[in-house]
Amino acid sequence: MSKAKIIELDVDFIGGERSLTKEDEQAISDFLKRKNLQSKIAQRAKKTTKRPKSLA
C-alpha cells in the first residue's frame, strides 16, 4: 500500500479578502445550530426505532 501524499497549500487566507460581517457570522452560526439539531434528532430517532430481538 502506498501512503497518501500530503500537499501543503501556500496561502495566506481561505475565502474572500474581506472579514466576515455580523450577518455572515450569524448565518454561519444559524447553519451550524440547525445541523447540530438535525443530527441530534436523527440519533434520537435511531434509538427509538430499534426493536428488541424476538424470543420466538
N, CA, C and O atoms as a Tripos MOL2 file, in Angstrom:
@<TRIPOS>MOLECULE
protein
  224   223    56     0     0
PROTEIN
NO_CHARGES

@<TRIPOS>ATOM
      1 N           0.8390   -1.1720    0.0000 N.3       1 MET1
      2 CA          0.0000    0.0000    0.0000 C.3       1 MET1
      3 C           0.8890    1.2410    0.0000 C.2       1 MET1
      4 O           1.9110    1.2940    0.6850 O.2       1 MET1
      5 N           0.4950    2.1910   -0.7490 N.am      2 SER2
      6 CA          1.2500    3.4410   -0.7620 C.3       2 SER2
      7 C           0.5640    4.4670    0.1210 C.2       2 SER2
      8 O          -0.6590    4.4810    0.2570 O.2       2 SER2
      9 N           1.3710    5.3170    0.7110 N.am      3 LYS3
     10 CA          0.8330    6.3470    1.5820 C.3       3 LYS3
     11 C           0.2930    7.4980    0.7400 C.2       3 LYS3
     12 O           0.8180    7.8030   -0.3310 O.2       3 LYS3
     13 N          -0.7410    8.1160    1.2320 N.am      4 ALA4
     14 CA         -1.2980    9.2900    0.5580 C.3       4 ALA4
     15 C          -0.3280   10.4480    0.7440 C.2       4 ALA4
     16 O           0.1890   10.6680    1.8390 O.2       4 ALA4
     17 N          -0.0890   11.1740   -0.3180 N.am      5 LYS5
     18 CA          0.8180   12.3140   -0.2380 C.3       5 LYS5
     19 C           0.0720   13.5100    0.3440 C.2       5 LYS5
     20 O          -1.0810   13.7740    0.0030 O.2       5 LYS5
     21 N           0.7480   14.2120    1.2150 N.am      6 ILE6
     22 CA          0.1730   15.4100    1.8100 C.3       6 ILE6
     23 C           0.6570   16.6070    1.0130 C.2       6 ILE6
     24 O           1.8570   16.8030    0.8200 O.2       6 ILE6
     25 N          -0.2890   17.3960    0.5560 N.am      7 ILE7
     26 CA          0.0400   18.5910   -0.2030 C.3       7 ILE7
     27 C          -0.2010   19.7980    0.6830 C.2       7 ILE7
     28 O          -1.3240   20.0390    1.1260 O.2       7 ILE7
     29 N           0.8450   20.5500    0.9390 N.am      8 GLU8
     30 CA          0.7070   21.7410    1.7580 C.3       8 GLU8
     31 C           0.4260   22.9300    0.8580 C.2       8 GLU8
     32 O           1.1790   23.2070   -0.0760 O.2       8 GLU8
     33 N          -0.6700   23.6350    1.1460 N.am      9 LEU9
     34 CA         -1.0500   24.7840    0.3460 C.3       9 LEU9
     35 C          -0.3380   26.0280    0.8600 C.2       9 LEU9
     36 O          -0.2250   26.2420    2.0670 O.2       9 LEU9
     37 N           0.1320   26.8320   -0.0610 N.am     10 ASP10
     38 CA          0.8210   28.0630    0.2970 C.3      10 ASP10
     39 C          -0.1450   29.2190    0.1060 C.2      10 ASP10
     40 O          -0.1400   29.8890   -0.9270 O.2      10 ASP10
     41 N          -0.9880   29.4450    1.1360 N.am     11 VAL11
     42 CA         -1.9780   30.5160    1.0660 C.3      11 VAL11
     43 C          -1.9490   31.3260    2.3520 C.2      11 VAL11
     44 O          -1.6060   30.8160    3.4190 O.2      11 VAL11
     45 N          -2.3100   32.5830    2.2330 N.am     12 ASP12
     46 CA         -2.3830   33.4470    3.4010 C.3      12 ASP12
     47 C          -3.7580   33.3980    4.0460 C.2      12 ASP12
     48 O          -3.8860   33.5870    5.2560 O.2      12 ASP12
     49 N          -4.7870   33.1460    3.2450 N.am     13 PHE13
     50 CA         -6.1400   33.1010    3.7610 C.3      13 PHE13
     51 C          -6.9780   32.1990    2.8720 C.2      13 PHE13
     52 O          -6.6230   31.9240    1.7250 O.2      13 PHE13
     53 N          -8.0790   31.7510    3.4120 N.am     14 ILE14
     54 CA         -9.0180   30.9370    2.6570 C.3      14 ILE14
     55 C         -10.3290   31.6870    2.6260 C.2      14 ILE14
     56 O         -10.8150   32.1200    3.6700 O.2      14 ILE14
     57 N         -10.8960   31.8440    1.4850 N.am     15 GLY15
     58 CA        -12.1480   32.5740    1.3450 C.3      15 GLY15
     59 C         -11.9150   33.9110    0.6700 C.2      15 GLY15
     60 O         -10.9950   34.0630   -0.1350 O.2      15 GLY15
     61 N         -12.7430   34.8630    1.0000 N.am     16 GLY16
     62 CA        -12.6500   36.1830    0.3950 C.3      16 GLY16
     63 C         -11.5750   37.0420    1.0350 C.2      16 GLY16
     64 O         -10.9280   36.6360    2.0010 O.2      16 GLY16
     65 N         -11.3970   38.2140    0.4940 N.am     17 GLU17
     66 CA        -10.3770   39.1150    1.0160 C.3      17 GLU17
     67 C         -10.8970   39.9730    2.1640 C.2      17 GLU17
     68 O         -10.1140   40.6340    2.8460 O.2      17 GLU17
     69 N         -12.1960   39.9680    2.3800 N.am     18 ARG18
     70 CA        -12.7620   40.7920    3.4340 C.3      18 ARG18
     71 C         -13.0690   39.9300    4.6520 C.2      18 ARG18
     72 O         -13.1960   38.7100    4.5490 O.2      18 ARG18
     73 N         -13.1850   40.5780    5.8000 N.am     19 SER19
     74 CA        -13.5390   39.8400    7.0090 C.3      19 SER19
     75 C         -15.0490   39.5840    7.0170 C.2      19 SER19
     76 O         -15.7980   40.1890    6.2500 O.2      19 SER19
     77 N         -15.4720   38.6880    7.8870 N.am     20 LEU20
     78 CA        -16.8940   38.3530    7.9650 C.3      20 LEU20
     79 C         -17.6810   39.5040    8.5670 C.2      20 LEU20
     80 O         -17.2360   40.1620    9.5070 O.2      20 LEU20
     81 N         -18.8510   39.7300    8.0090 N.am     21 THR21
     82 CA        -19.7490   40.7290    8.5790 C.3      21 THR21
     83 C         -20.5610   40.0640    9.6820 C.2      21 THR21
     84 O         -20.5300   38.8410    9.8240 O.2      21 THR21
     85 N         -21.2760   40.8480   10.4530 N.am     22 LYS22
     86 CA        -22.1340   40.2920   11.5100 C.3      22 LYS22
     87 C         -23.1890   39.3680   10.9070 C.2      22 LYS22
     88 O         -23.5210   38.3350   11.4880 O.2      22 LYS22
     89 N         -23.7170   39.7450    9.7320 N.am     23 GLU23
     90 CA        -24.7250   38.9060    9.0710 C.3      23 GLU23
     91 C         -24.1220   37.5660    8.6500 C.2      23 GLU23
     92 O         -24.7650   36.5260    8.7860 O.2      23 GLU23
     93 N         -22.8810   37.5900    8.1360 N.am     24 ASP24
     94 CA        -22.2050   36.3510    7.7490 C.3      24 ASP24
     95 C         -21.9980   35.4520    8.9660 C.2      24 ASP24
     96 O         -22.2600   34.2510    8.9170 O.2      24 ASP24
     97 N         -21.5260   36.0490   10.0530 N.am     25 GLU25
     98 CA        -21.2970   35.2860   11.2710 C.3      25 GLU25
     99 C         -22.5940   34.6710   11.7820 C.2      25 GLU25
    100 O         -22.6090   33.5180   12.2140 O.2      25 GLU25
    101 N         -23.6850   35.4390   11.7350 N.am     26 GLN26
    102 CA        -24.9790   34.9460   12.2090 C.3      26 GLN26
    103 C         -25.4870   33.8150   11.3090 C.2      26 GLN26
    104 O         -26.0350   32.8280   11.7980 O.2      26 GLN26
    105 N         -25.3030   33.9630   10.0020 N.am     27 ALA27
    106 CA        -25.7420   32.9290    9.0630 C.3      27 ALA27
    107 C         -24.9880   31.6250    9.3150 C.2      27 ALA27
    108 O         -25.5900   30.5520    9.3020 O.2      27 ALA27
    109 N         -23.6900   31.7070    9.5420 N.am     28 ILE28
    110 CA        -22.8950   30.5070    9.8210 C.3      28 ILE28
    111 C         -23.3330   29.8860   11.1380 C.2      28 ILE28
    112 O         -23.4790   28.6670   11.2360 O.2      28 ILE28
    113 N         -23.5400   30.7120   12.1390 N.am     29 SER29
    114 CA        -23.9760   30.2250   13.4480 C.3      29 SER29
    115 C         -25.3250   29.5070   13.3450 C.2      29 SER29
    116 O         -25.5040   28.4270   13.9060 O.2      29 SER29
    117 N         -26.2680   30.1150   12.6260 N.am     30 ASP30
    118 CA        -27.5930   29.5000   12.4540 C.3      30 ASP30
    119 C         -27.4840   28.1710   11.7250 C.2      30 ASP30
    120 O         -28.1460   27.2010   12.0940 O.2      30 ASP30
    121 N         -26.6550   28.1230   10.6970 N.am     31 PHE31
    122 CA        -26.4680   26.8870    9.9340 C.3      31 PHE31
    123 C         -25.9250   25.7810   10.8310 C.2      31 PHE31
    124 O         -26.4270   24.6570   10.8010 O.2      31 PHE31
    125 N         -24.9080   26.0870   11.6230 N.am     32 LEU32
    126 CA        -24.3130   25.0720   12.4980 C.3      32 LEU32
    127 C         -25.2920   24.6120   13.5680 C.2      32 LEU32
    128 O         -25.3090   23.4300   13.9120 O.2      32 LEU32
    129 N         -26.1030   25.5120   14.1020 N.am     33 LYS33
    130 CA        -27.1120   25.1320   15.0930 C.3      33 LYS33
    131 C         -28.1440   24.1920   14.4790 C.2      33 LYS33
    132 O         -28.5190   23.1910   15.0900 O.2      33 LYS33
    133 N         -28.6120   24.5200   13.2460 N.am     34 ARG34
    134 CA        -29.5880   23.6490   12.5720 C.3      34 ARG34
    135 C         -28.9990   22.2780   12.2940 C.2      34 ARG34
    136 O         -29.6660   21.2630   12.4910 O.2      34 ARG34
    137 N         -27.7570   22.2420   11.8400 N.am     35 LYS35
    138 CA        -27.1040   20.9700   11.5240 C.3      35 LYS35
    139 C         -26.9520   20.1200   12.7810 C.2      35 LYS35
    140 O         -27.1800   18.9110   12.7450 O.2      35 LYS35
    141 N         -26.5680   20.7480   13.8920 N.am     36 ASN36
    142 CA        -26.4190   20.0460   15.1560 C.3      36 ASN36
    143 C         -27.7610   19.5080   15.6340 C.2      36 ASN36
    144 O         -27.8410   18.3720   16.1020 O.2      36 ASN36
    145 N         -28.8090   20.3090   15.5230 N.am     37 LEU37
    146 CA        -30.1400   19.8840   15.9460 C.3      37 LEU37
    147 C         -30.6330   18.7090   15.0970 C.2      37 LEU37
    148 O         -31.2000   17.7540   15.6280 O.2      37 LEU37
    149 N         -30.4180   18.7770   13.7770 N.am     38 GLN38
    150 CA        -30.8310   17.6840   12.8950 C.3      38 GLN38
    151 C         -30.0860   16.3980   13.2510 C.2      38 GLN38
    152 O         -30.6650   15.3130   13.2090 O.2      38 GLN38
    153 N         -28.8250   16.5160   13.5940 N.am     39 SER39
    154 CA        -28.0340   15.3540   13.9760 C.3      39 SER39
    155 C         -28.5820   14.7240   15.2490 C.2      39 SER39
    156 O         -28.6940   13.5020   15.3470 O.2      39 SER39
    157 N         -28.9240   15.5660   16.2240 N.am     40 LYS40
    158 CA        -29.4740   15.0490   17.4840 C.3      40 LYS40
    159 C         -30.8170   14.3700   17.2490 C.2      40 LYS40
    160 O         -31.0950   13.3280   17.8430 O.2      40 LYS40
    161 N         -31.6490   14.9460   16.3950 N.am     41 ILE41
    162 CA        -32.9550   14.3560   16.0860 C.3      41 ILE41
    163 C         -32.7720   13.0100   15.4110 C.2      41 ILE41
    164 O         -33.4820   12.0550   15.7250 O.2      41 ILE41
    165 N         -31.8260   12.9250   14.4840 N.am     42 ALA42
    166 CA        -31.5720   11.6660   13.7780 C.3      42 ALA42
    167 C         -31.0780   10.5940   14.7430 C.2      42 ALA42
    168 O         -31.4900    9.4380   14.6450 O.2      42 ALA42
    169 N         -30.2020   10.9630   15.6730 N.am     43 GLN43
    170 CA        -29.7120    9.9970   16.6580 C.3      43 GLN43
    171 C         -30.8320    9.5200   17.5570 C.2      43 GLN43
    172 O         -30.9110    8.3320   17.8680 O.2      43 GLN43
    173 N         -31.6960   10.4220   17.9770 N.am     44 ARG44
    174 CA        -32.8200   10.0610   18.8330 C.3      44 ARG44
    175 C         -33.7740    9.1330   18.0820 C.2      44 ARG44
    176 O         -34.3140    8.1920   18.6630 O.2      44 ARG44
    177 N         -33.9800    9.3980   16.7950 N.am     45 ALA45
    178 CA        -34.8750    8.5590   16.0050 C.3      45 ALA45
    179 C         -34.3090    7.1510   15.8700 C.2      45 ALA45
    180 O         -35.0670    6.1820   15.8950 O.2      45 ALA45
    181 N         -33.0060    7.0190   15.7280 N.am     46 LYS46
    182 CA        -32.3900    5.6960   15.6250 C.3      46 LYS46
    183 C         -32.5830    4.9100   16.9110 C.2      46 LYS46
    184 O         -32.8500    3.7090   16.8810 O.2      46 LYS46
    185 N         -32.4460    5.5970   18.0450 N.am     47 LYS47
    186 CA        -32.5940    4.9150   19.3280 C.3      47 LYS47
    187 C         -34.0200    4.4360   19.5420 C.2      47 LYS47
    188 O         -34.2300    3.3580   20.0990 O.2      47 LYS47
    189 N         -35.0040    5.2180   19.1100 N.am     48 THR48
    190 CA        -36.4010    4.8540   19.3770 C.3      48 THR48
    191 C         -36.9350    3.8390   18.3790 C.2      48 THR48
    192 O         -37.9430    3.1890   18.6540 O.2      48 THR48
    193 N         -36.2830    3.6830   17.2240 N.am     49 THR49
    194 CA        -36.8020    2.7480   16.2290 C.3      49 THR49
    195 C         -36.1870    1.3630   16.3450 C.2      49 THR49
    196 O         -36.6220    0.4470   15.6460 O.2      49 THR49
    197 N         -35.1960    1.1800   17.1970 N.am     50 LYS50
    198 CA        -34.6130   -0.1430   17.3710 C.3      50 LYS50
    199 C         -35.6220   -1.0450   18.0640 C.2      50 LYS50
    200 O         -36.2650   -0.6560   19.0390 O.2      50 LYS50
    201 N         -35.7470   -2.2490   17.5400 N.am     51 ARG51
    202 CA        -36.6890   -3.2140   18.1110 C.3      51 ARG51
    203 C         -35.9000   -4.3470   18.7640 C.2      51 ARG51
    204 O         -34.8710   -4.7760   18.2400 O.2      51 ARG51
    205 N         -36.3760   -4.8200   19.8870 N.am     52 PRO52
    206 CA        -35.6840   -5.9390   20.5310 C.3      52 PRO52
    207 C         -35.8410   -7.2130   19.7050 C.2      52 PRO52
    208 O         -36.8000   -7.3710   18.9490 O.2      52 PRO52
    209 N         -34.8880   -8.1070   19.8670 N.am     53 LYS53
    210 CA        -34.9560   -9.3650   19.1330 C.3      53 LYS53
    211 C         -36.1100  -10.2190   19.6550 C.2      53 LYS53
    212 O         -36.4190  -10.2310   20.8470 O.2      53 LYS53
    213 N         -36.7140  -10.9070   18.7480 N.am     54 SER54
    214 CA        -37.8420  -11.7630   19.0950 C.3      54 SER54
    215 C         -37.3780  -12.9750   19.8910 C.2      54 SER54
    216 O         -36.3080  -13.5210   19.6230 O.2      54 SER54
    217 N         -38.1650  -13.3930   20.8530 N.am     55 LEU55
    218 CA        -37.8180  -14.5670   21.6540 C.3      55 LEU55
    219 C         -38.3740  -15.8560   21.0700 C.2      55 LEU55
    220 O         -38.1600  -16.9280   21.6360 O.2      55 LEU55
    221 N         -39.0700  -15.7760   19.9700 N.am     56 ALA56
    222 CA        -39.7040  -16.9510   19.3830 C.3      56 ALA56
    223 C         -38.7520  -17.8430   18.6770 C.2      56 ALA56
    224 O         -39.1570  -18.8720   18.1360 O.2      56 ALA56
@<TRIPOS>BOND
     1     1     2 1
     2     2     3 1
     3     3     4 2
     4     3     5 am
     5     5     6 1
     6     6     7 1
     7     7     8 2
     8     7     9 am
     9     9    10 1
    10    10    11 1
    11    11    12 2
    12    11    13 am
    13    13    14 1
    14    14    15 1
    15    15    16 2
    16    15    17 am
    17    17    18 1
    18    18    19 1
    19    19    20 2
    20    19    21 am
    21    21    22 1
    22    22    23 1
    23    23    24 2
    24    23    25 am
    25    25    26 1
    26    26    27 1
    27    27    28 2
    28    27    29 am
    29    29    30 1
    30    30    31 1
    31    31    32 2
    32    31    33 am
    33    33    34 1
    34    34    35 1
    35    35    36 2
    36    35    37 am
    37    37    38 1
    38    38    39 1
    39    39    40 2
    40    39    41 am
    41    41    42 1
    42    42    43 1
    43    43    44 2
    44    43    45 am
    45    45    46 1
    46    46    47 1
    47    47    48 2
    48    47    49 am
    49    49    50 1
    50    50    51 1
    51    51    52 2
    52    51    53 am
    53    53    54 1
    54    54    55 1
    55    55    56 2
    56    55    57 am
    57    57    58 1
    58    58    59 1
    59    59    60 2
    60    59    61 am
    61    61    62 1
    62    62    63 1
    63    63    64 2
    64    63    65 am
    65    65    66 1
    66    66    67 1
    67    67    68 2
    68    67    69 am
    69    69    70 1
    70    70    71 1
    71    71    72 2
    72    71    73 am
    73    73    74 1
    74    74    75 1
    75    75    76 2
    76    75    77 am
    77    77    78 1
    78    78    79 1
    79    79    80 2
    80    79    81 am
    81    81    82 1
    82    82    83 1
    83    83    84 2
    84    83    85 am
    85    85    86 1
    86    86    87 1
    87    87    88 2
    88    87    89 am
    89    89    90 1
    90    90    91 1
    91    91    92 2
    92    91    93 am
    93    93    94 1
    94    94    95 1
    95    95    96 2
    96    95    97 am
    97    97    98 1
    98    98    99 1
    99    99   100 2
   100    99   101 am
   101   101   102 1
   102   102   103 1
   103   103   104 2
   104   103   105 am
   105   105   106 1
   106   106   107 1
   107   107   108 2
   108   107   109 am
   109   109   110 1
   110   110   111 1
   111   111   112 2
   112   111   113 am
   113   113   114 1
   114   114   115 1
   115   115   116 2
   116   115   117 am
   117   117   118 1
   118   118   119 1
   119   119   120 2
   120   119   121 am
   121   121   122 1
   122   122   123 1
   123   123   124 2
   124   123   125 am
   125   125   126 1
   126   126   127 1
   127   127   128 2
   128   127   129 am
   129   129   130 1
   130   130   131 1
   131   131   132 2
   132   131   133 am
   133   133   134 1
   134   134   135 1
   135   135   136 2
   136   135   137 am
   137   137   138 1
   138   138   139 1
   139   139   140 2
   140   139   141 am
   141   141   142 1
   142   142   143 1
   143   143   144 2
   144   143   145 am
   145   145   146 1
   146   146   147 1
   147   147   148 2
   148   147   149 am
   149   149   150 1
   150   150   151 1
   151   151   152 2
   152   151   153 am
   153   153   154 1
   154   154   155 1
   155   155   156 2
   156   155   157 am
   157   157   158 1
   158   158   159 1
   159   159   160 2
   160   159   161 am
   161   161   162 1
   162   162   163 1
   163   163   164 2
   164   163   165 am
   165   165   166 1
   166   166   167 1
   167   167   168 2
   168   167   169 am
   169   169   170 1
   170   170   171 1
   171   171   172 2
   172   171   173 am
   173   173   174 1
   174   174   175 1
   175   175   176 2
   176   175   177 am
   177   177   178 1
   178   178   179 1
   179   179   180 2
   180   179   181 am
   181   181   182 1
   182   182   183 1
   183   183   184 2
   184   183   185 am
   185   185   186 1
   186   186   187 1
   187   187   188 2
   188   187   189 am
   189   189   190 1
   190   190   191 1
   191   191   192 2
   192   191   193 am
   193   193   194 1
   194   194   195 1
   195   195   196 2
   196   195   197 am
   197   197   198 1
   198   198   199 1
   199   199   200 2
   200   199   201 am
   201   201   202 1
   202   202   203 1
   203   203   204 2
   204   203   205 am
   205   205   206 1
   206   206   207 1
   207   207   208 2
   208   207   209 am
   209   209   210 1
   210   210   211 1
   211   211   212 2
   212   211   213 am
   213   213   214 1
   214   214   215 1
   215   215   216 2
   216   215   217 am
   217   217   218 1
   218   218   219 1
   219   219   220 2
   220   219   221 am
   221   221   222 1
   222   222   223 1
   223   223   224 2
@<TRIPOS>SUBSTRUCTURE
     1 MET1         2 RESIDUE 1 A MET
     2 SER2         6 RESIDUE 1 A SER
     3 LYS3        10 RESIDUE 1 A LYS
     4 ALA4        14 RESIDUE 1 A ALA
     5 LYS5        18 RESIDUE 1 A LYS
     6 ILE6        22 RESIDUE 1 A ILE
     7 ILE7        26 RESIDUE 1 A ILE
     8 GLU8        30 RESIDUE 1 A GLU
     9 LEU9        34 RESIDUE 1 A LEU
    10 ASP10       38 RESIDUE 1 A ASP
    11 VAL11       42 RESIDUE 1 A VAL
    12 ASP12       46 RESIDUE 1 A ASP
    13 PHE13       50 RESIDUE 1 A PHE
    14 ILE14       54 RESIDUE 1 A ILE
    15 GLY15       58 RESIDUE 1 A GLY
    16 GLY16       62 RESIDUE 1 A GLY
    17 GLU17       66 RESIDUE 1 A GLU
    18 ARG18       70 RESIDUE 1 A ARG
    19 SER19       74 RESIDUE 1 A SER
    20 LEU20       78 RESIDUE 1 A LEU
    21 THR21       82 RESIDUE 1 A THR
    22 LYS22       86 RESIDUE 1 A LYS
    23 GLU23       90 RESIDUE 1 A GLU
    24 ASP24       94 RESIDUE 1 A ASP
    25 GLU25       98 RESIDUE 1 A GLU
    26 GLN26      102 RESIDUE 1 A GLN
    27 ALA27      106 RESIDUE 1 A ALA
    28 ILE28      110 RESIDUE 1 A ILE
    29 SER29      114 RESIDUE 1 A SER
    30 ASP30      118 RESIDUE 1 A ASP
    31 PHE31      122 RESIDUE 1 A PHE
    32 LEU32      126 RESIDUE 1 A LEU
    33 LYS33      130 RESIDUE 1 A LYS
    34 ARG34      134 RESIDUE 1 A ARG
    35 LYS35      138 RESIDUE 1 A LYS
    36 ASN36      142 RESIDUE 1 A ASN
    37 LEU37      146 RESIDUE 1 A LEU
    38 GLN38      150 RESIDUE 1 A GLN
    39 SER39      154 RESIDUE 1 A SER
    40 LYS40      158 RESIDUE 1 A LYS
    41 ILE41      162 RESIDUE 1 A ILE
    42 ALA42      166 RESIDUE 1 A ALA
    43 GLN43      170 RESIDUE 1 A GLN
    44 ARG44      174 RESIDUE 1 A ARG
    45 ALA45      178 RESIDUE 1 A ALA
    46 LYS46      182 RESIDUE 1 A LYS
    47 LYS47      186 RESIDUE 1 A LYS
    48 THR48      190 RESIDUE 1 A THR
    49 THR49      194 RESIDUE 1 A THR
    50 LYS50      198 RESIDUE 1 A LYS
    51 ARG51      202 RESIDUE 1 A ARG
    52 PRO52      206 RESIDUE 1 A PRO
    53 LYS53      210 RESIDUE 1 A LYS
    54 SER54      214 RESIDUE 1 A SER
    55 LEU55      218 RESIDUE 1 A LEU
    56 ALA56      222 RESIDUE 1 A ALA
